[in-house]
Amino acid sequence: MNARALIADDEVHLAEHLRARLAELWPELEVLPLAANGLEALRAINEDDPDVAFLDIRMPGLTGIELARRVDTRTHVVFVTAFDQYAVEAFDREVVDYVLKPVTDERLAKCVERLKRKLAAAERPPALDEVLAKLARAIPGSTGKLRWVRALKGEVVHQIAVDDVLYFQASDKYTCVVTRDGESLIRLALSELAPQLDTEVFWQIHRGTLVNMNEVSSTRRDMSGRVFVRLKDEKTELPVSRAYSHLFKQM
């Protein structure tokens, strides 16, 4: 059975370039559909169990380092990074390999040969805790929050900047993403999405609602004491549940 690999990178053109180079250097390798962020990558790894995962260190959703901490030990990890001045010292290639952006054939070929040897020997990937802790300390911004989401509107998948989101709302197993341009859906529960957001910006105001506080213009309290937040679009008003109303006492 041919080896399978996953490529996870939010920069699609770089991911496609890596896929093209792998096709030349390792033609028998089966490459799974590209993952555009850490959450998509985690789902693909859990469902498809690839032999190798090429992980961009900086990704929305989960960074490559955060993702590698959750990867089952059956999957060999290769980091894809632009941080050569940090990475070269932090990486131990006997534990976890890396390739630098832009990916060169010479460096990738060495990585491929090393992976082939490990797979041929049925070598299990080692524990990554120590090297991941070292990388997290060495690489700036490696634990950043979600910057983009990919959401479905009709039959089209849109890439949406998190800063442009007015609010997120739970919708069964999905999350509704509301921007000034309308609504779209993420195939991810709000409970899974929330930990990836900046909690200083996105406040939980209801069990099923996270609002972008940069988009809140005012609050009001009705006769029964219920609190509502009004957004800067001047047409949207969202209820605040009693459990979160204390957040708005000073507003």
CORSUL-V824830 format. One record per residue. N is the residue number from 0. RES is the residue in one small letter. PSI is psi in radians with two decimals (none if undefined). Layout:
n	res	psi
N	RES	PSI
N	RES	PSI
This chain:
n	res	psi
0	m	2.32
1	n	2.59
2	a	2.62
3	r	2.54
4	a	2.63
5	l	2.41
6	i	2.19
7	a	2.01
8	d	2.32
9	d	-0.15
10	e	1.71
11	v	-0.70
12	h	-0.58
13	l	-0.65
14	a	-0.73
15	e	-0.65
16	h	-0.77
17	l	-0.71
18	r	-0.73
19	a	-0.71
20	r	-0.66
21	l	-0.64
22	a	-0.59
23	e	-0.78
24	l	-0.40
25	w	1.18
26	p	-0.46
27	e	-0.11
28	l	2.27
29	e	2.06
30	v	2.16
31	l	2.88
32	p	2.46
33	l	2.51
34	a	2.22
35	a	-0.13
36	n	3.03
37	g	-0.60
38	l	-0.73
39	e	-0.70
40	a	-0.74
41	l	-0.74
42	r	-0.76
43	a	-0.69
44	i	-0.75
45	n	-0.62
46	e	-0.67
47	d	-0.21
48	d	1.01
49	p	2.74
50	d	-0.55
51	v	2.49
52	a	2.08
53	f	1.93
54	l	2.14
55	d	2.38
56	i	-0.69
57	r	1.88
58	m	2.65
59	p	2.76
60	g	-1.26
61	l	2.34
62	t	2.89
63	g	-0.63
64	i	-0.80
65	e	-0.69
66	l	-0.76
67	a	-0.52
68	r	-0.41
69	r	-0.06
70	v	2.36
71	d	2.59
72	t	0.02
73	r	-0.25
74	t	2.17
75	h	2.34
76	v	2.34
77	v	2.17
78	f	2.47
79	v	2.10
80	t	2.66
81	a	-0.05
82	f	1.13
83	d	-0.65
84	q	-0.44
85	y	-0.74
86	a	-0.69
87	v	-0.71
88	e	-0.60
89	a	-0.52
90	f	2.44
91	d	1.84
92	r	-0.31
93	e	-0.38
94	v	-0.95
95	v	2.36
96	d	2.98
97	y	2.73
98	v	2.56
99	l	2.57
100	k	2.44
101	p	2.48
102	v	2.28
103	t	2.63
104	d	-0.67
105	e	-0.84
106	r	-0.70
107	l	-0.64
108	a	-0.70
109	k	-0.72
110	c	-0.76
111	v	-0.77
112	e	-0.70
113	r	-0.73
114	l	-0.73
115	k	-0.73
116	r	-0.76
117	k	-0.74
118	l	-0.69
119	a	-0.57
120	a	0.07
121	a	0.65
122	e	2.22
123	r	2.45
124	p	2.45
125	p	2.93
126	a	2.42
127	l	0.03
128	d	-0.83
129	e	-0.82
130	v	-0.57
131	l	-0.68
132	a	-0.69
133	k	-0.73
134	l	-0.75
135	a	-0.62
136	r	-0.58
137	a	-0.51
138	i	2.09
139	p	2.47
140	g	0.34
141	s	-0.13
142	t	0.66
143	g	2.86
144	k	2.98
145	l	2.28
146	r	-0.50
147	w	2.66
148	v	2.59
149	r	2.03
150	a	2.57
151	l	2.21
152	k	1.91
153	g	-2.14
154	e	0.13
155	v	2.34
156	v	2.16
157	h	2.50
158	q	2.09
159	i	2.24
160	a	2.31
161	v	-0.58
162	d	-0.40
163	d	-0.09
164	v	2.25
165	l	-0.84
166	y	2.77
167	f	2.44
168	q	2.35
169	a	2.44
170	s	1.53
171	d	-2.14
172	k	0.03
173	y	3.03
174	t	2.27
175	c	2.24
176	v	2.09
177	v	2.12
178	t	3.14
179	r	-0.33
180	d	0.00
181	g	-2.81
182	e	2.56
183	s	3.01
184	l	2.48
185	i	2.38
186	r	1.08
187	l	2.33
188	a	2.60
189	l	-0.61
190	s	-0.51
191	e	-0.57
192	l	-0.71
193	a	-0.76
194	p	-0.27
195	q	-0.06
196	l	2.74
197	d	1.96
198	t	-0.25
199	e	-0.39
200	v	-0.84
201	f	1.92
202	w	2.41
203	q	2.12
204	i	-0.11
205	h	2.78
206	r	-0.56
207	g	0.33
208	t	2.27
209	l	2.17
210	v	2.48
211	n	1.89
212	m	-0.33
213	n	-0.26
214	e	0.04
215	v	2.23
216	s	-0.58
217	s	2.98
218	t	2.77
219	r	2.74
220	r	2.25
221	d	-3.10
222	m	-0.49
223	s	-0.02
224	g	0.02
225	r	2.44
226	v	2.47
227	f	2.54
228	v	2.40
229	r	2.35
230	l	2.88
231	k	-0.26
232	d	-0.12
233	e	0.16
234	k	-0.24
235	t	2.25
236	e	2.24
237	l	2.38
238	p	2.51
239	v	2.18
240	s	2.76
241	r	-0.51
242	a	-0.40
243	y	0.04
244	s	-0.44
245	h	-0.38
246	l	-0.36
247	f	0.25
248	k	-0.57
249	q	0.01
250	m	none
